[in-house]
Amino acid sequence: MLTGKSGGVLRDFGLDIQDVGPRIISLLSKSATHAAAQRGSAAQTCGKALPFRPILHSSSSSAQAGRLSLPACAEWFLLRHMLRKGRAFPQVGRRSRRSSLAESSEIGKALGLGPAWPAQEQWKKRTLCLISLPLALLLLMPSCSKKNAGEEGEGAEEGAANIVAEVTVTRVERTDIQSTLSVSGTVSALPNQDVRVSSLVPGRVARMMVAEGDHISEGQVLAKIDDRPFHDQVQQAEAAVDQAKANLENSNLSLDRNEKLLERGIAARKDVEDARTQAAVNKAQVSQAEAALALAQLNLARTDVRSPLTGMVVKRLLSVGEQVDGTAAQPVFEVANTSEVELYGNVPALYLNKIRVGQVLNISTDAFPGKVFQSHIVAISPAVDPSTNVGLVRIRIANGAGLLRLGMFLTAQVPLETHRNALVAALEAVYRDQDGNPEIYRVEGEKAEAVPVKLGIETKDRVELLSGAQEGETIILGGGYGLPAHAKVKVKS
């Protein structure tokens, strides 16, 4: 704090020492440049003997040694700045102003700044000199405490070096490692083994014999369409056949009679020819009626909606009482054979040349944890989608137990490359340095050393080490994050 004559100067100029702080804070940003310029002189002056001890109050030990303490240095720079700049102070009474000028002149002489400055200039502007006090304090504190900070830093480093980290370890071993490509997709039925069954005749659904999930065989009746109209059509067609046969028989009798009369010379040849034509027409009408009867009987049989394959009912799309139009646009059931299913997956074009037809794959799904389904590739698309640069791969899976359902999401692991007898370590044992480069921590006794490595094939739990490691080496598995290049460790039992 300001004491002695410097404090008296402030009081004489009408400044309250308690108000200095807020004023200084408001002007800090404006005086940063000036403070930087004063830093050199402050560092040189702090701790040196000064010729004006009578006007400064410091600690007794500092005063006896002829040196300034930290508050005294700040006080001196404040007064020095006031005398050099000649900044104006707030207006005060005439008498106190004169006494202040007298004291300021004496202070200037004591500081070796020459004669007092003209009194007219000191009242032109309001002072900004009070800003120098906190800046001097801020600049002097780092330089005066530099030695202490260095000692603390060295102590912190020594303390960090003495920290012992508890870690778990593993060993580098030689084994086979394989890179795989994950191909995901949904389960679908084989081609022509997933059918939407429709009614072949229009009508109302009279009965539904099966539901979703029922096992069915080829030719089994799934639903029944109301057949009463079709029975009537059959009877009508049968009557038409009987009528056509009667007409044919009559025309045959007429033809025989006219031929006999022609032989006896009674009938004209034209009558015989007309009778022969009528018999042929009636014969054709019989065939036409019989065909209509067969169609009516077929439509009657089509009122039974039958399954075209052996499998199971996937969906029932209609209910009893609903009307069907007899076209494929209105299916009644969806049935499929799921004894074998296929996985349709997309593979990037980069890997298409690394897989082949007949390659055996392992397939897993979250629906059956731990269950692996055997499968193989049956087809690889010869074309690639230009927008996504992927090609379609068909993977066939045996599903005799019926565990896999249509639409289920599966992931197949397609092997791409295998390295035999490679150096392999656990994936968790590989750490990253500040630049993101891989490294391992080699453990020897109670010391661990960071060793850069080069990685090869990487799986979900193991990684190949191409360089930087030797077979049988002990390396840190867990607890290596944040360790320095050389550290003391303790292996957990």
C-alpha positions in Angstrom: 0.0 0.0 0.0 1.1 3.7 -0.4 2.6 5.2 2.7 4.8 8.2 3.8 5.0 11.2 1.5 3.6 9.4 -1.5 0.4 8.7 0.5 0.4 12.3 1.6 0.7 13.4 -2.0 -2.4 11.4 -3.0 -4.4 12.7 -0.1 -3.4 16.3 -0.8 -4.6 15.9 -4.4 -8.0 14.8 -3.2 -7.6 11.0 -3.9 -8.8 8.4 -1.5 -6.5 5.4 -1.3 -9.5 3.0 -1.0 -10.7 4.2 -4.4 -7.5 3.6 -6.3 -8.3 -0.1 -7.0 -11.5 0.4 -9.0 -9.9 3.2 -11.0 -6.9 1.1 -11.8 -8.9 -1.9 -13.0 -10.9 0.3 -15.4 -7.8 1.6 -17.0 -5.7 -1.6 -17.2 -6.5 -2.3 -20.8 -5.4 1.1 -21.9 -2.0 1.0 -20.2 -0.8 -2.5 -21.3 1.5 -1.1 -23.9 3.1 1.4 -21.5 3.5 -1.3 -18.8 5.4 -3.5 -21.2 7.8 -0.7 -21.9 8.4 -0.2 -18.2 9.1 -3.8 -17.6 12.8 -3.6 -18.3 13.4 -0.8 -16.0 11.4 -2.4 -13.2 13.4 -5.6 -13.4 16.6 -3.7 -13.2 15.5 -1.5 -10.3 13.9 -4.2 -8.1 16.3 -5.0 -5.3 18.8 -2.2 -6.1 19.9 0.5 -3.7 18.2 3.9 -4.3 19.3 7.4 -3.1 16.0 8.5 -1.6 15.2 6.2 1.4 13.8 9.2 3.4 10.6 9.4 1.3 9.9 5.7 1.0 8.7 3.4 3.7 9.6 -0.3 3.4 10.3 -3.2 5.8 13.0 -2.6 8.4 15.4 -5.2 6.9 15.0 -3.8 3.4 15.6 -0.2 4.7 18.7 -1.2 6.5 20.1 -2.9 3.5 19.4 0.1 1.3 17.1 -2.0 -0.9 13.4 -1.8 -1.7 10.8 -4.4 -0.9 8.1 -5.3 -3.5 5.6 -2.7 -2.2 8.3 0.0 -2.0 9.4 -0.7 -5.6 5.8 -0.3 -6.8 5.5 3.0 -4.8 8.6 4.3 -6.3 7.5 3.6 -9.9 4.2 5.3 -9.2 5.9 8.5 -8.0 8.5 8.4 -10.7 5.7 8.0 -13.3 3.8 10.9 -11.8 6.9 13.2 -11.9 7.9 12.3 -15.4 4.5 12.5 -17.1 3.3 15.6 -15.2 -0.3 14.4 -15.4 -2.9 16.7 -13.9 -4.7 15.7 -10.6 -8.2 16.5 -9.7 -9.0 20.0 -8.7 -8.4 20.7 -4.9 -8.2 23.7 -2.7 -5.7 26.5 -3.5 -3.8 26.0 -0.3 -3.5 22.2 -0.4 -2.5 22.5 -4.1 0.4 24.7 -3.3 1.7 22.4 -0.6 1.3 19.5 -2.9 3.4 21.2 -5.6 6.1 22.0 -3.0 6.2 18.4 -1.9 6.2 17.2 -5.5 9.1 19.4 -6.4 11.1 18.1 -3.5 10.3 14.5 -4.5 11.4 15.2 -8.0 14.7 16.5 -6.9 15.2 13.6 -4.5 14.6 11.1 -7.4 17.1 12.9 -9.6 14.6 14.1 -12.2 15.8 17.7 -12.3 13.8 20.8 -11.4 10.1 20.8 -10.7 7.9 21.0 -13.8 5.8 24.1 -14.6 2.8 24.3 -12.5 0.6 25.4 -15.5 1.0 22.1 -17.3 0.2 19.8 -14.3 -3.5 20.9 -14.3 -4.3 20.4 -17.9 -5.5 16.7 -17.9 -6.7 14.2 -15.3 -4.0 11.8 -14.2 -3.5 8.2 -15.4 -0.4 7.5 -13.4 -2.2 5.3 -10.8 -2.3 2.5 -13.5 1.4 1.9 -13.1 1.0 0.4 -9.6 -0.7 -2.9 -10.4 1.3 -3.3 -13.6 4.5 -2.9 -11.7 3.3 -5.5 -9.2 2.4 -8.0 -11.9 5.7 -7.5 -13.7 7.8 -7.8 -10.6 6.2 -10.8 -9.1 7.2 -13.3 -11.8 10.8 -12.1 -11.9 11.1 -12.2 -8.1 9.5 -15.6 -7.8 11.2 -17.3 -10.7 13.5 -19.2 -8.5 10.7 -20.6 -6.4 8.7 -21.6 -9.4 11.7 -23.5 -10.9 12.2 -25.3 -7.6 8.5 -26.2 -7.5 8.6 -27.5 -11.1 11.7 -29.7 -10.4 9.9 -31.0 -7.3 6.8 -31.9 -9.3 8.9 -33.7 -11.9 10.7 -35.7 -9.2 7.3 -36.5 -7.6 5.9 -37.7 -11.0 9.0 -39.9 -11.6 8.5 -41.6 -8.3 4.8 -42.5 -9.0 4.4 -46.3 -9.5 1.5 -47.3 -11.8 -0.3 -50.6 -11.3 -0.7 -52.4 -14.6 -1.7 -55.8 -16.0 0.5 -57.5 -18.6 0.4 -59.9 -21.4 2.8 -61.5 -23.8 3.6 -61.3 -27.5 3.0 -64.6 -29.2 3.1 -66.2 -32.6 -0.1 -67.5 -34.1 -2.3 -67.3 -37.3 -4.4 -64.2 -37.8 -7.0 -63.6 -40.4 -8.5 -60.4 -41.8 -12.3 -60.6 -42.4 -14.9 -58.4 -44.1 -18.3 -58.0 -42.4 -21.2 -58.3 -44.8 -24.6 -57.6 -43.4 -28.0 -58.1 -44.9 -31.5 -59.6 -44.4 -32.6 -63.2 -44.8 -34.5 -64.0 -48.0 -36.0 -67.1 -49.5 -34.3 -68.8 -52.5 -35.5 -67.7 -55.9 -38.9 -69.1 -56.8 -39.3 -70.3 -53.2 -41.2 -67.3 -51.9 -44.7 -67.0 -53.5 -47.8 -64.8 -53.0 -50.8 -67.1 -53.6 -53.9 -65.6 -55.1 -57.3 -66.9 -55.9 -57.7 -67.8 -59.6 -61.4 -67.1 -59.6 -63.4 -64.1 -58.3 -65.7 -64.5 -55.3 -66.0 -64.2 -51.6 -63.6 -66.0 -49.2 -65.7 -68.6 -47.4 -63.0 -70.3 -45.3 -59.4 -69.9 -44.3 -57.7 -73.2 -43.5 -54.2 -72.0 -42.3 -52.6 -69.0 -40.6 -49.1 -67.5 -40.3 -46.4 -70.0 -39.2 -48.3 -73.1 -40.3 -46.3 -75.7 -42.1 -47.9 -76.6 -45.5 -47.2 -79.1 -48.3 -47.5 -78.7 -52.0 -51.1 -78.8 -53.2 -52.6 -78.3 -49.7 -55.8 -76.3 -49.6 -55.2 -72.9 -47.9 -58.6 -71.2 -48.4 -62.0 -71.8 -49.9 -63.9 -69.4 -52.2 -67.7 -69.6 -52.2 -68.4 -72.2 -54.9 -72.2 -72.0 -55.3 -72.1 -69.9 -58.4 -69.6 -72.2 -60.0 -71.8 -75.3 -59.3 -74.6 -73.5 -61.2 -72.2 -72.8 -64.1 -71.2 -76.5 -64.2 -74.8 -77.6 -64.4 -75.5 -75.1 -67.1 -72.5 -76.3 -69.1 -73.7 -79.9 -68.7 -77.1 -79.0 -70.0 -75.5 -77.4 -73.0 -73.5 -80.5 -73.7 -76.6 -82.7 -73.6 -78.4 -80.3 -76.0 -75.5 -80.3 -78.4 -75.4 -84.1 -78.3 -79.1 -84.4 -79.1 -78.8 -82.0 -82.0 -75.9 -84.0 -83.3 -77.8 -87.3 -83.1 -80.7 -85.8 -84.9 -78.5 -84.5 -87.7 -76.9 -87.9 -88.1 -80.3 -89.5 -88.5 -81.4 -86.9 -91.0 -78.2 -87.5 -93.0 -78.7 -91.3 -93.1 -82.3 -90.9 -94.3 -81.4 -88.4 -97.1 -78.6 -90.7 -98.3 -81.0 -93.6 -98.6 -83.5 -91.5 -100.4 -80.8 -90.3 -102.8 -79.9 -93.9 -103.6 -83.5 -94.6 -104.5 -83.6 -91.4 -106.6 -86.3 -89.8 -104.5 -84.2 -87.1 -102.7 -82.0 -84.5 -104.3 -78.3 -84.5 -103.9 -78.5 -81.0 -102.3 -80.6 -82.3 -99.5 -78.0 -84.9 -98.7 -75.3 -82.2 -98.7 -77.3 -80.0 -96.4 -77.9 -82.8 -93.9 -74.2 -83.7 -93.9 -73.3 -80.0 -93.1 -75.8 -79.8 -90.3 -74.4 -83.0 -88.7 -70.9 -81.5 -88.8 -72.2 -78.3 -87.2 -73.9 -80.2 -84.4 -70.8 -82.2 -83.8 -68.8 -79.0 -83.3 -71.4 -77.6 -80.9 -71.1 -80.8 -78.8 -67.3 -80.1 -78.6 -67.9 -76.5 -77.7 -70.4 -77.4 -75.0 -68.0 -80.0 -73.6 -65.2 -77.4 -73.4 -67.5 -75.0 -71.6 -68.4 -77.8 -69.2 -64.7 -78.5 -68.6 -64.0 -74.8 -67.9 -66.9 -74.6 -65.5 -65.6 -77.6 -63.7 -62.1 -76.1 -63.6 -63.4 -72.9 -62.1 -65.3 -74.9 -59.5 -62.0 -76.6 -58.6 -60.2 -73.3 -58.4 -62.4 -72.2 -55.6 -59.9 -74.2 -53.5 -56.8 -72.0 -53.0 -53.9 -74.4 -52.9 -50.2 -74.0 -52.0 -47.8 -74.3 -54.9 -44.8 -75.4 -52.7 -43.9 -77.1 -49.5 -42.9 -74.7 -46.7 -44.7 -72.5 -44.3 -47.2 -69.7 -44.3 -45.4 -66.4 -44.0 -48.4 -64.0 -44.2 -52.2 -64.2 -44.4 -53.3 -61.2 -46.3 -57.1 -61.6 -46.3 -59.8 -62.8 -43.9 -63.1 -64.7 -44.2 -65.8 -62.7 -45.9 -63.6 -60.5 -48.0 -64.0 -60.3 -51.8 -61.3 -61.3 -54.2 -61.1 -60.4 -57.9 -59.3 -63.5 -59.1 -56.1 -61.7 -60.2 -52.5 -61.6 -58.9 -53.0 -58.1 -57.7 -55.0 -59.4 -54.7 -53.0 -62.2 -53.0 -54.5 -64.2 -50.2 -51.3 -65.8 -48.7 -47.5 -65.5 -48.8 -45.8 -68.9 -48.5 -42.1 -69.7 -48.6 -39.8 -72.7 -48.4 -37.3 -71.8 -45.6 -35.3 -75.0 -45.4 -32.6 -73.0 -47.2 -32.4 -69.3 -47.1 -30.1 -66.7 -48.7 -28.4 -63.6 -47.4 -28.1 -60.7 -49.9 -25.1 -58.6 -49.0 -23.4 -55.7 -50.6 -19.6 -55.9 -50.9 -17.4 -52.9 -51.9 -15.9 -53.3 -55.3 -12.4 -53.2 -53.8 -13.0 -56.6 -52.1 -14.9 -58.4 -54.9 -11.8 -59.9 -56.4 -10.8 -61.3 -52.9 -13.9 -63.6 -52.6 -15.0 -66.5 -54.7 -18.1 -68.6 -55.4 -18.2 -71.7 -53.0 -16.2 -70.0 -50.3 -17.4 -71.1 -46.8 -18.4 -68.5 -44.4 -19.5 -68.2 -40.7 -22.7 -66.2 -40.0 -23.8 -65.0 -36.6 -26.8 -63.0 -35.4 -27.8 -61.2 -32.2 -31.0 -63.3 -32.1 -29.0 -66.4 -31.3 -25.9 -65.4 -29.4 -23.0 -67.9 -29.8 -24.8 -69.7 -32.6 -22.8 -69.9 -35.9 -24.5 -70.9 -39.1 -22.6 -72.5 -41.9 -23.0 -71.0 -45.3 -21.3 -70.5 -48.6 -21.2 -68.0 -51.5 -23.4 -69.1 -54.4 -23.2 -66.0 -56.7 -21.3 -62.8 -57.1 -23.0 -60.1 -59.2 -21.0 -59.2 -62.3 -22.2 -55.6 -62.1 -21.4 -52.9 -59.6 -23.8 -50.1 -58.6 -22.1 -47.0 -59.9 -23.7 -44.7 -57.3 -22.4 -46.8 -54.3 -19.6 -48.8 -55.9 -20.8 -52.0 -54.3 -21.7 -55.4 -55.7 -24.4 -57.9 -54.7 -23.3 -61.2 -53.2 -25.7 -64.1 -52.5 -24.8 -66.3 -49.5 -26.8 -69.5 -49.1 -27.4 -70.8 -45.5 -28.8 -74.1 -44.4 -31.8 -73.7 -42.2 -33.2 -77.1 -41.6 -34.2 -76.3 -38.0 -36.1 -73.2 -39.2 -34.3 -70.9 -36.8 -33.7 -68.2 -39.4 -36.8 -66.2 -40.4 -37.3 -64.2 -43.5 -36.3 -60.5 -43.0 -33.9 -61.3 -40.1 -30.7 -59.2 -40.0 -27.5 -61.2 -40.3 -23.8 -60.5 -40.5 -21.4 -62.8 -42.4 -17.6 -62.7 -41.8 -16.0 -63.1 -45.2 -12.3 -64.1 -44.8 -10.0 -61.9 -47.0 -6.4 -62.6 -46.0 -4.6 -64.9 -43.6 -1.1 -64.5 -42.1 0.5 -67.7 -40.7 2.8 -67.7 -37.7 2.6 -63.9 -37.1 3.5 -61.9 -34.1 0.2 -61.2 -32.4 -0.8 -59.2 -29.3 -4.0 -58.2 -27.6 -5.7 -55.2 -29.2 -5.9 -53.5 -25.7 -2.1 -53.7 -25.4 -1.5 -51.2 -28.2 -1.6 -47.5 -27.2 -1.3 -44.2 -29.1 1.3 -41.5 -28.5 0.6 -37.7 -28.7 0.8 -37.9 -32.5 -1.5 -40.9 -32.8 1.2 -43.4 -33.6 0.9 -46.9 -32.2 3.2 -48.0 -29.4 3.5 -50.7 -26.8 5.0 -50.6 -23.3 7.7 -53.3 -22.8 8.0 -54.3 -19.2 11.3 -55.4 -17.7 11.2 -55.9 -13.9 9.6 -52.8 -12.4 10.3 -50.6 -15.4 8.2 -50.0 -18.5 9.5 -48.5 -21.8 7.3 -47.2 -24.6 8.3 -48.8 -28.0 6.9 -47.7 -31.3 5.3 -50.5 -33.4 4.0 -51.1 -36.8 0.6 -52.8 -37.1 -0.7 -55.3 -39.6 -3.9 -57.3 -39.6 -6.3 -56.1 -36.9 -9.4 -58.1 -35.6 -11.9 -57.2 -32.9 -9.6 -58.6 -30.1 -6.1 -59.1 -31.6 -3.6 -57.2 -33.8 -0.5 -58.2 -35.8 2.8 -56.5 -34.8 5.0 -56.1 -37.9 7.9 -54.4 -36.1 9.0 -53.2 -32.7 8.2 -56.4 -30.8 9.7 -59.8 -30.1 8.1 -63.1 -29.4 7.6 -63.7 -25.7 8.1 -60.1 -24.6 6.0 -58.9 -21.6 4.0 -55.8 -22.4 1.4 -53.8 -20.6 -2.2 -54.8 -21.2 -4.2 -52.5 -19.0 -3.2 -49.4 -17.1 -0.8 -47.9 -19.6 -2.8 -44.8 -20.5 -1.0 -41.6 -19.6 2.3 -43.3 -18.8 5.5 -41.5 -19.9 8.1 -43.1 -22.2 9.9 -44.5 -19.1 7.9 -45.3 -16.1 7.9 -47.4 -12.9 5.2 -50.0 -12.8 3.8 -52.6 -10.5 2.2 -55.7 -12.0 -1.1 -56.6 -10.5 -1.4 -60.2 -9.4 
